[in-house]
Amino acid sequence: MTPHNALLLAADVIETAGFHRRYFWDTAQAQSGVPPHLCRVDVSGALAIALHGHPAMVHTPDVRAVEHLLVARLNAPSLAAWYARRPTREQALRLLRDTAHDLRRHP
């Protein structure tokens, strides 16, 4: 899967499941019986689902490579530092989609 497609699919995951800033997926939701891949997720968790089908798969080279593309757009050293600014779901979706759009224009 291309980074462009992974970014768009990750945006779809957040749009469907919801956005979560505290961990790769909402563990409280999972403890209530929702499968992790259907729980609210952060950007890394959404990328892991897009690329591997499960939010726990965030520590793979392909997820890290796409995260690097996102961090390059942020005025923050990492996604975790960006989360400290309390971005909204809409800001997360815009980050994913704008990055995908830029990749399409400048591969």
N, C-alpha and C positions, 0 to 999 in steps of 0.2 A: 504494500500500500504506500502511496506517495505521501509526503508530509502534507501536501495540499488536501488530499482526501481525508487524512487522519484529523486534521484541524476541523474540517467541516463536519465530520462524523462526531468528533468530540463536542462540537457546538450542539449538534442534534441530541446527544446524550444529556447535556445539561438542560437543554430546552425541555426534554421529556421528563427526566428524573428530578431535576432541580439542582441548584447550586449550593455548595457547602464549603466553607472556608477553613474549617478546623482540622480536617484530616482528609485523606484520600477519598473516603466515603463516610457517610453519616453512621457511625457505629451504634448510636442509640436506635436508629431506624432498623439497622440490621439485627440488633438484639430483640427487637419487637417482632422479628420474623420475616422482614423484607430481605430478599437475597441481595448481597452486596452490589451486584451488577445492576440492580434496579433502585438502589438508594441514591439520595442526593450525593453529589460528588464535587470535588474541587477540580481545577483544570487538569492536574496531573492524573487524577483518577479517571476523568473523562477520556483523556488520551490513552490511558492503559486499557480502558474498555474498548475504545475504537481500534486499538492495535492488537489487543490480546483477549478481549472478552471479559476481563475481570479487573476491578480497580486496584487489586493488590500487586499487579504486574508493573508498577511504576519504575522499578529500578532496572529497566532494560535499556540497552543502548539506543534503540529506536525511539522510546519515549523520551529519554534524555536529549536526543538530538532535536526533537520537535520542541521540547521545553526551551532549549537554547534559542531557537528562533523566536519564541515568545518573549523571553527575557530581553533579547536584543531590542525589542520595541518598547520596553518599559523603562521608566526612570527609577529603576530599583535593581539591586544586585541579584535578586532571585524572585521566584514566584512567592515564596514564603514572606519575603519583605513586602511584596505588593499586597498580599493578604492582610498584613498589619494595617494597611490603609483602608481596610474594610470595603473592597470593591463590591459592587452590586452584581447581581446575575446578568443584568444588561451589559455592564462593563466587561464581564468575562466573555459573554457571547460576542461582543464587538471585538475584543482582543483576538479571539480565535478566528472569527470571520475576516477581519481586516488583514490578519497575517496570511490567511489562506489566499485572499484576493491579491495581496502583494506578491505572493509566490507565483501565482498564475501569470501576473504581468511581468515579473522578473525572476524566471526560474533559476 
